[in-house]
Amino acid sequence: MSLKTVETVRPDAAIGAEIVVPGSVANLGGGFDTLGVAVELYLRARIVDVRDDGGSRLTVARSVPAVSGGNAVERAFELVAERTGRRAPSLTVDVTSDIPMAAGLGSSAAATVAALRVFERVTGPLQDSELLGAATKAEGHADNAAPALFGGLNSVVEVEGASPYSLRWAWPRDLKLVVAPPVVGLAAARARAALPREVPRADAIFNMQRVLALVHALRQGDYDRLREAVKDRLHQSARSSLVPLLSEALALEDPDVLGAFLSGAGPSVALLARADASQVAARLSAMYERAGVDATVRTL
């Protein structure tokens, strides 16, 4: 998928405009904090009121589903206004999202990016580096922010003292992601706290080898190599006790399953499959049903 940069409009002409941002699957196995791909789950922010008062504040009037605590859309709008120094109006938006929250599918990154795109809508376009820098600052994870901003498959590079940047590729049209977000979510902070502070050199080398193999396999359509290319030694085993059926999914032996990994920080599990993924989706659904875990399987 591909996302276009928004066009500049007068602030008062933005009423009724809708910003659409995709969710994302990050890490893709061994690409910890490095790789992410946009998926066809969307957050929509509709501008319902604009007051050209220079207040540089956004208020979410309605959110479906409801969000408890501070709203990421509001926070990110204030942050980008501060970072750019641009004068922005006070806005009211309605937000709806079909991206499951706390599921490892990029819901918070999508909310953050929606705020940045709304800001562009009423103040003018920003450079890609400004957008990704602001999104990473607000969200904390460039690997989710980049695909939400730019679409497709992204590899992010964080540079000391400068904004991160992304390298981008198209995702193969004949390759699907079958994901299983459980009803009970997993806080990203808890998933990150489970990680070891240090990893053996051999494990770091193992992951670097497989990340390069994964990008090559996706570019060349060499899908027979995907199962090995999405293996990981940096984060999945440390999180397995927090993620229902992760170990079982990683061990699946099925000719229709091209690879399996944890989606982002979890608790969603993701399987790679060819375009007709119905059998893979049914297999994953049956696995969760047998275990008594309430999850909604989606093919993306």
C-alpha positions as CSV (number, residue, x, y, z in Angstrom):
1,M,0.0,0.0,0.0
2,S,1.1,3.6,-0.6
3,L,0.1,6.8,1.3
4,K,0.1,10.2,-0.3
5,T,1.2,13.4,1.4
6,V,-1.8,15.6,2.3
7,E,-2.4,18.8,0.4
8,T,-2.4,22.2,2.1
9,V,-5.8,23.7,2.7
10,R,-7.1,26.8,4.5
11,P,-7.8,25.9,8.2
12,D,-11.4,26.8,8.0
13,A,-11.8,24.7,4.9
14,A,-10.6,21.6,6.8
15,I,-13.9,21.0,8.5
16,G,-15.2,17.6,7.5
17,A,-11.8,16.4,6.3
18,E,-10.9,12.8,7.2
19,I,-7.4,11.6,7.8
20,V,-6.9,7.8,7.4
21,V,-3.9,6.1,8.9
22,P,-3.0,2.3,8.7
23,G,-2.0,0.0,11.5
24,S,1.3,-1.9,11.3
25,V,3.1,-5.1,12.1
26,A,6.6,-4.4,13.5
27,N,9.7,-6.5,14.0
28,L,8.7,-9.3,11.5
29,G,10.6,-11.8,13.6
30,G,14.3,-10.8,13.9
31,G,13.9,-7.1,12.9
32,F,13.5,-5.9,16.4
33,D,12.9,-2.1,16.5
34,T,13.9,-2.1,12.8
35,L,11.2,-3.4,10.5
36,G,7.5,-2.6,10.1
37,V,4.9,-3.0,7.5
38,A,1.6,-1.1,7.1
39,V,-1.6,-3.3,7.2
40,E,-5.2,-2.8,6.2
41,L,-6.5,-1.9,9.6
42,Y,-7.3,1.8,9.9
43,L,-7.7,4.7,12.3
44,R,-9.8,7.6,11.0
45,A,-9.7,11.2,12.4
46,R,-12.4,13.5,11.1
47,I,-12.1,17.2,11.7
48,V,-15.4,18.5,13.1
49,D,-14.5,22.0,14.2
50,V,-11.7,24.6,13.6
51,R,-11.1,27.8,15.5
52,D,-8.4,29.9,13.9
53,D,-7.2,31.3,17.2
54,G,-3.6,30.2,17.2
55,G,-4.3,27.9,20.2
56,S,-2.4,25.0,18.6
57,R,-4.5,22.5,20.5
58,L,-6.5,19.5,19.4
59,T,-9.4,18.0,21.3
60,V,-10.9,14.5,20.7
61,A,-14.6,15.0,21.1
62,R,-15.5,11.3,20.4
63,S,-13.4,8.2,20.2
64,V,-14.6,4.8,19.1
65,P,-13.5,2.7,20.9
66,A,-13.3,4.8,24.0
67,V,-9.7,5.6,25.2
68,S,-9.0,5.7,28.9
69,G,-6.4,8.2,30.2
70,G,-4.6,10.7,27.9
71,N,-5.3,10.6,24.2
72,A,-2.3,10.0,21.9
73,V,-3.8,12.1,19.2
74,E,-4.0,15.1,21.4
75,R,-0.5,14.7,22.8
76,A,1.1,14.3,19.4
77,F,-0.6,17.4,18.0
78,E,0.7,19.5,20.8
79,L,4.2,18.0,20.4
80,V,4.4,18.6,16.7
81,A,3.2,22.2,17.1
82,E,5.9,22.7,19.7
83,R,8.7,21.1,17.6
84,T,7.8,23.0,14.4
85,G,7.0,26.4,16.1
86,R,4.1,26.7,13.7
87,R,0.9,28.6,14.6
88,A,-2.0,26.2,14.4
89,P,-5.7,26.6,15.1
90,S,-7.7,24.9,17.9
91,L,-9.3,21.8,16.5
92,T,-11.9,19.3,17.4
93,V,-11.9,15.8,15.9
94,D,-13.8,12.6,16.1
95,V,-11.7,9.4,16.0
96,T,-12.8,5.9,15.0
97,S,-10.4,2.9,14.8
98,D,-10.6,-0.7,13.8
99,I,-7.0,-1.3,15.0
100,P,-7.2,-3.4,18.2
101,M,-5.6,-1.6,21.1
102,A,-2.6,-3.0,23.0
103,A,-2.4,-5.8,20.4
104,G,0.9,-5.2,18.8
105,L,-0.7,-3.8,15.6
106,G,0.4,-0.2,15.8
107,S,-2.7,1.4,17.3
108,S,-0.8,4.1,19.2
109,A,1.5,4.8,16.3
110,A,-1.6,5.3,14.1
111,A,-3.1,7.7,16.6
112,T,0.2,9.7,16.7
113,V,0.5,9.8,12.9
114,A,-3.2,10.9,12.6
115,A,-2.4,14.0,14.7
116,L,0.6,14.8,12.5
117,R,-1.5,14.5,9.4
118,V,-4.2,16.7,10.9
119,F,-1.5,19.3,11.8
120,E,-0.3,19.2,8.2
121,R,-3.8,19.6,6.9
122,V,-4.3,23.0,8.7
123,T,-0.7,24.4,8.6
124,G,0.9,22.9,5.4
125,P,3.1,19.9,4.5
126,L,6.1,18.9,6.6
127,Q,9.3,17.1,5.5
128,D,9.3,13.3,5.9
129,S,12.2,13.7,8.4
130,E,10.2,16.2,10.5
131,L,7.2,13.8,10.5
132,L,9.1,10.7,11.4
133,G,11.1,12.6,14.1
134,A,8.0,13.9,15.7
135,A,6.2,10.6,15.5
136,T,9.2,8.7,17.0
137,K,9.4,11.3,19.8
138,A,5.7,11.0,20.6
139,E,5.3,7.2,20.0
140,G,8.8,6.0,21.0
141,H,9.0,3.4,18.2
142,A,10.1,4.4,14.7
143,D,9.4,0.9,13.3
144,N,5.7,1.4,13.9
145,A,5.6,5.1,13.0
146,A,7.3,4.8,9.6
147,P,4.8,2.4,8.0
148,A,1.9,4.4,9.5
149,L,3.3,7.5,7.9
150,F,4.5,6.2,4.5
151,G,2.9,2.8,3.9
152,G,4.5,-0.4,2.7
153,L,7.5,-2.1,4.3
154,N,9.9,0.2,6.2
155,S,13.3,-0.3,7.7
156,V,14.2,2.5,10.1
157,V,17.5,4.1,10.9
158,E,17.9,6.1,14.1
159,V,20.8,8.6,14.0
160,E,22.3,10.2,17.1
161,G,21.6,13.9,17.1
162,A,19.3,13.8,14.1
163,S,15.9,12.6,13.0
164,P,15.4,9.0,12.1
165,Y,14.8,8.1,8.5
166,S,13.2,5.1,6.8
167,L,14.1,2.9,3.8
168,R,11.0,1.7,2.0
169,W,9.9,-1.2,-0.2
170,A,6.6,-2.4,-1.5
171,W,5.1,-5.4,0.2
172,P,4.5,-8.4,-2.1
173,R,0.8,-8.4,-3.3
174,D,0.6,-12.2,-3.1
175,L,1.8,-12.4,0.5
176,K,-0.7,-12.1,3.4
177,L,-0.4,-11.7,7.1
178,V,-2.8,-13.8,9.2
179,V,-2.9,-12.2,12.7
180,A,-4.6,-13.3,15.9
181,P,-5.1,-10.4,18.4
182,P,-6.4,-11.8,21.7
183,V,-9.2,-9.9,23.4
184,V,-6.9,-9.3,26.4
185,G,-4.2,-6.9,25.4
186,L,-0.6,-6.5,26.5
187,A,0.9,-3.2,27.5
188,A,4.0,-2.4,25.5
189,A,5.8,-1.3,28.6
190,R,5.2,-4.7,30.2
191,A,6.4,-6.5,27.1
192,R,9.5,-4.4,26.9
193,A,10.3,-4.9,30.6
194,A,10.5,-8.6,29.9
195,L,13.5,-8.2,27.6
196,P,17.0,-9.0,28.8
197,R,19.4,-6.0,29.1
198,E,22.2,-7.8,27.2
199,V,22.2,-10.5,24.5
200,P,25.0,-12.9,23.4
201,R,27.0,-11.9,20.4
202,A,26.0,-15.1,18.6
203,D,22.3,-14.1,19.0
204,A,22.9,-10.6,17.6
205,I,24.6,-12.1,14.6
206,F,21.8,-14.7,14.2
207,N,19.3,-11.9,13.9
208,M,21.3,-9.7,11.6
209,Q,21.7,-12.6,9.2
210,R,18.0,-13.3,9.2
211,V,16.8,-9.7,8.8
212,L,18.9,-9.4,5.6
213,A,17.6,-12.8,4.4
214,L,14.0,-11.6,5.1
215,V,14.3,-8.4,3.0
216,H,16.0,-10.3,0.2
217,A,13.3,-13.0,0.2
218,L,10.5,-10.5,0.1
219,R,12.1,-8.6,-2.7
220,Q,12.9,-11.7,-4.8
221,G,9.7,-13.6,-4.0
222,D,11.8,-16.4,-2.6
223,Y,9.2,-17.5,-0.1
224,D,10.7,-20.8,0.7
225,R,13.3,-18.9,2.8
226,L,10.8,-17.0,4.9
227,R,10.4,-19.6,7.6
228,E,14.0,-19.3,8.5
229,A,14.3,-15.6,7.8
230,V,11.7,-14.6,10.4
231,K,13.4,-16.5,13.3
232,D,14.5,-14.5,16.2
233,R,16.7,-14.8,19.3
234,L,16.4,-11.3,20.7
235,H,12.8,-10.8,22.0
236,Q,10.3,-13.5,21.3
237,S,11.5,-16.1,23.8
238,A,11.6,-13.5,26.5
239,R,8.0,-12.6,25.8
240,S,6.6,-16.0,25.3
241,S,5.2,-16.3,28.9
242,L,3.2,-13.1,28.2
243,V,1.8,-14.2,24.8
244,P,-0.8,-17.0,24.6
245,L,0.1,-19.7,22.1
246,L,3.3,-17.9,20.8
247,S,5.4,-21.0,21.2
248,E,2.8,-23.2,19.5
249,A,2.5,-20.8,16.6
250,L,6.2,-20.6,16.1
251,A,6.4,-24.4,16.1
252,L,3.6,-24.8,13.5
253,E,4.5,-27.3,10.8
254,D,2.1,-26.6,7.9
255,P,3.0,-26.3,4.2
256,D,0.7,-23.3,3.9
257,V,2.4,-21.4,6.7
258,L,5.5,-19.6,5.3
259,G,6.6,-18.2,8.6
260,A,5.4,-17.2,12.1
261,F,6.4,-14.5,14.5
262,L,5.2,-12.1,17.2
263,S,3.4,-9.0,15.9
264,G,5.2,-6.1,17.4
265,A,5.4,-6.5,21.2
266,G,2.4,-8.8,21.1
267,P,0.2,-10.3,22.1
268,S,-0.9,-10.9,18.5
269,V,0.7,-13.7,16.7
270,A,1.3,-13.3,12.9
271,L,1.6,-16.0,10.2
272,L,2.8,-15.4,6.7
273,A,0.8,-17.1,3.9
274,R,0.1,-16.9,0.2
275,A,-2.8,-14.9,-1.2
276,D,-5.4,-17.6,-0.5
277,A,-4.9,-17.7,3.3
278,S,-8.2,-19.2,4.3
279,Q,-6.8,-22.5,5.4
280,V,-4.1,-20.8,7.5
281,A,-6.7,-18.6,9.1
282,A,-8.9,-21.6,9.9
283,R,-5.9,-23.5,11.4
284,L,-5.0,-20.5,13.6
285,S,-8.6,-20.0,14.7
286,A,-8.9,-23.7,15.7
287,M,-5.6,-23.5,17.7
288,Y,-7.0,-20.6,19.7
289,E,-10.4,-22.3,20.2
290,R,-8.8,-25.5,21.5
291,A,-6.8,-23.5,24.0
292,G,-9.8,-21.5,25.2
293,V,-8.2,-18.2,24.2
294,D,-10.6,-15.6,22.9
295,A,-9.0,-14.0,19.8
296,T,-10.2,-12.6,16.4
297,V,-8.2,-14.0,13.5
298,R,-7.8,-11.5,10.6
299,T,-6.2,-11.9,7.2
300,L,-4.4,-8.6,6.2
